[in-house]
């Protein structure tokens, strides 16, 4: 089958394109005029043509990625395919019908989804289950992010956002038998007008669990407790995994591993098998990923955007590197960070950081000034520790002048090539930065 994917550069659509090509389909795709790493590199290596002339392709099916509305060319192409009456389907619905199987495991919540989904995919792949799966990240084990398998099992990272062709939360399109729920915080403020609307989506998801299903929930998160009563199946809480992992460190990851362990135990996987095979799991790219150690200075890259995720990541680094000074580069790219109300807990979240270097704030939607975040809001919450540096060369220089041997630098970003390049340049420049001359001592 000839398949064309609109908005092909994305956490769902890029691995879907790779998996479809491996399955024997002819795959092309469209996106903005210039796409960036890592997706551009992944698609190039797979020899998938991007932005071909429309008269050169005649797809049997068009898959619509969630981000297609962001770009004029993909919007125009969507109208073109509609006018030609070419069948189309959203990427979400395609996974719901083609990847999800009878024994469907969904991992939902405001945080921890990618790590939990990846660990479950790793363990169940090592066992007899042979699941189909999708994670919204990249394995450091060189596993594919999306896989179609011949079995009754599937594992999907299930998001509550509503975008693209979606008319409801993404996770409500997916059949579910087993659900891991990490939290139900109101994070996607562009999808839900109120906290109650957000909560209702999670209630609908829980209600869809069959009587022979299982709800594995985070007993440490207070937002979940009022929702448990809506489940008509077995409910099991989780807290902390007892054993340390070499790559998944920090309280939040012990929490994530506990979720995986509880579900695997309920699926009949022995504790010995789980523990033994877990040791081979190397982690997820951009989830507190150690990028480099230079002059006893540690450089980490992390995907965190919400105050909660930032806080748990910094606390994990503080515990791993006791007594060391932690500096943070923060690129506020998540859509919910455009709202002033999203910063209520930002001061507490950056508590362990001695300095915060805030990159350029940009906006993808027109919001009234009364509710739109500005650098002054960050300054109000973070005070003297904040350095707002919208010009990346200034950010580079400011960070370099603040770094010393023994420090820890973490880069928080959910995307954007310029910021990532700047972070890599900081590491490179720091490596070759000459040592400061010792102070002159006057002889008596």
Secondary structure, 3 states (H helix, E strand, C coil): CEEEEECCCCCCHHHHHHHHHHCCCEEEEECCCCCCCCHHHHHHHCCCEECCCHHHCCCCEEEECHHHHHCHHHHHHHHHHHHCCCCEEEHHHHHHHHCCCCEEEEEECCCCHHHHHHHHHHHHHHCCCCCEEECCCCECCCCCCEECCCCCEEEEECCCCCCCCCCCCHHHHCCCCEEEECCCCCCCCCCCCCHHHHHHHHHHHHHCCCCCCEEEEECCCHHHHCCHHHCCCEEEEECCCCCCCCCCCCHHHHHHHHHHHHHHHHCCCCHHHHHHHHCCCCCECCCCEEEEEECCEEEEEECCCCHHHHHHHHHHHHHHCCCCCEEEEECCCCHHHHEHHHHCCHHHHCCCCCEEEECCCCCCCCCCCCCECCHHHHHHHHHHHEEECCCHHHHHHHHHHHCCCCCEEEEECCCCHHHHHHHHHHHHHHHCCCCCCCCCCCCC
